[in-house]
Amino acid sequence: MTKKEIILLPNSKKVLSHLGENIRFARLRRRLSAQQVAERAGISRPTLHSIELGLPTVSIGLYFQVLLVLGLENDILQVAQDDILGRKLQDANLITKGRSPKRTTPHE
């Protein structure tokens, strides 16, 4: 099975690379070897290396497994938590003319 090439913009690549770097630093701060984390996460060392590089070809589930091993699984809940743009868009849609209630027809 061949891997599908994922095309990302340079800024997106930087974000993933930064994520991978953060994961690597978290592992090193805990003084865990790549082998230990890979075994505990149920992945290979090359896959862990790919995660630490921030490669987009690794599934989010495997990123989560590594975060779980590092005790950082709840950090994933921070993603999109403070959605400033989404809230502004939602608020913009709330400022609309109100519709009058639908007329109801009497049932016979």
For each residue, the residues with C-beta under 8 A, 3 or more apart:
1:
2:
3: 57
4:
5:
6: 56 57
7:
8: 12 13 16 56
9: 12 13
10: 13 14
11: 14 15
12: 8 9 15 16
13: 8 9 10 16 17 54 56
14: 10 11 17 18
15: 11 12 18 19 54
16: 8 12 13 19 20 54 55 56
17: 13 14 20 21 53 54
18: 14 15 21 22 54
19: 15 16 22 23 54 63
20: 16 17 23 24 51 52 53 54 55
21: 17 18 24 25 52 54
22: 18 19 25 26
23: 19 20 26 27 51 52 63 66 67 70
24: 20 21 27 28 52
25: 21 22 28 29
26: 22 23 29 30 70 72
27: 23 24 30 32 34 37 52 66 70
28: 24 25 31 32
29: 25 26
30: 26 27 70
31: 28
32: 27 28 36 37 69 70
33: 36 37
34: 27 37 38 45 48 49 52
35: 38 39 45
36: 32 33 39 40
37: 27 32 33 34 40 41 48 66 69 70
38: 34 35 41 43 44 45 47 48
39: 35 36 42
40: 36 37 69
41: 37 38 48 62 65 66 68 69
42: 39 65
43: 38 47 48 62 65 66
44: 38 47 48
45: 34 35 38 48 49
46: 49 50
47: 38 43 44 50 51 58 62
48: 34 37 38 41 43 44 45 51 52 66
49: 34 45 46 52 53
50: 46 47 53 55 57 58
51: 20 23 47 48 54 55 58 62 63 66
52: 20 21 23 24 27 34 48 49
53: 17 20 49 50
54: 13 15 16 17 18 19 20 21 51
55: 16 20 50 51 58
56: 6 8 13 16
57: 3 6 50
58: 47 50 51 55 62 63
59: 62 63
60: 63 64
61: 64 65
62: 41 43 47 51 58 59 65 66
63: 19 23 51 58 59 60 66 67
64: 60 61 67 68 73 76
65: 41 42 43 61 62 68 69
66: 23 27 37 41 43 48 51 62 63 69 70
67: 23 63 64 70 72 73 75 76
68: 41 64 65 71 72 73
69: 32 37 40 41 65 66
70: 23 26 27 30 32 37 66 67
71: 68
72: 26 67 68 75
73: 64 67 68 76
74: 77
75: 67 72 78
76: 64 67 73 79
77: 74 81
78: 75 81
79: 76
80: 83 86
81: 77 78
82:
83: 80 86 87
84: 87 88
85: 88 89
86: 80 83 89 90
87: 83 84 90 91
88: 84 85 91 92
89: 85 86 92 93
90: 86 87 93 94
91: 87 88 94 95
92: 88 89 95
93: 89 90 96
94: 90 91
95: 91 92
96: 93
97:
98:
99:
100:
101:
102:
103:
104:
105:
106:
107:
108:
